[in-house]
Amino acid sequence: MKRRQFLTAMGAGAAATAVAAPAIAQSMPEVRWRLTSSFPKSLDTIFGAAEAFSKQVAELTDNKFQIQVFAAGEIVPGLQAFDATSNGTVEMSHTVSYYYVGKDPTFAIAASVPFGLNTRQQNAWMYQHGGIEAFNDFFKKYNVYALPAGNTGTQMGGWFRKEIKTPADLSGLKFRIGGIAGQVLQKLGVIPQQLAGGDIYPALEKGTIDGAEWVGPYDDEKLGFNKVAPFYYYPGWWEGGPTVHNMINLAKWNELPKSYQAAIFNASVYANTWMTARYDVQNPAALRRLVAGGAHLRPYPQPLMEACLKATNELWAEISAKNADFKKLIDTMQAFRNDEYLWWQVAEYTYDTFMIRSRTRG
């Protein structure tokens, strides 16, 4: 190559590099968002999942996309997180959709409903059976795009001041419970109370409520419920696999580069796995400590479970008769659940049952 040709080629290469560099820079802009959580910092697992998510987004974008996490009450109260996202007060929130059934009972299905899916089934529905797309078709009415970003696993059935032996024992009880499960329990005479996590202990201590459910042993121990309500029931039949969502303002989501949308999606998947794994590690030791400290561990009696299932099916029929969105999604969920349990009873349930019996035999 002659010297003049070589210099011309070099110049062209330099020009191409000069054009490419700004293009790369433009594709990774500096973005700063705020995320408001529905949970206090003291609950380091359910709140911590939002922090784990934020850290992953930063790492996936070479720290170009920063999401600052705020605890409940720092920007808005915990139960206003969705509204703050919908109206653009913040870009996103980390919350549970069943808190917002007052807007539409369909909100509950995206998180967890009584006698619904367990954690693995919920994830299967969301990621591989069209759940994310179906719920976002609903959430877009509220200017929100949602992604699973945490799951606690099957929860406990709550703390009571007295033993619950029959369905009749629930009548007249003021019980803290979130979402649509409160409407089921109303059919059995319960007076449901929806309170944010940080407000439950004072209400129990003052006797404003007679019982409360939250998540499970690790969080319940932190919140101190065993000090004021000794009877601890299981399972939380209303939360077999409750999904916590990242709720994102739809306009802000649409403004993001595709690579940043991918970062949010993948970091949300990480947070979803992170939360379940962390609770599975922490709950066994916490349960031992609670029982050693005097908590009376009790299963819900079978007649009560049957009564609650009957009330649940009645409620689904009532809501479905007047809400097409709810009917479409609850029918889809129930059909999927029934198919899943065909498989579950063959392998998962059989294996787990054998291993649990083996453990109890030593």
Order of alpha helices (4+ residues) and beta strands (2+ residues): alpha-beta-alpha-beta-alpha-beta-alpha-alpha-alpha-beta-beta-beta-alpha-beta-alpha-beta-alpha-beta-beta-alpha-alpha-beta-alpha-alpha-alpha
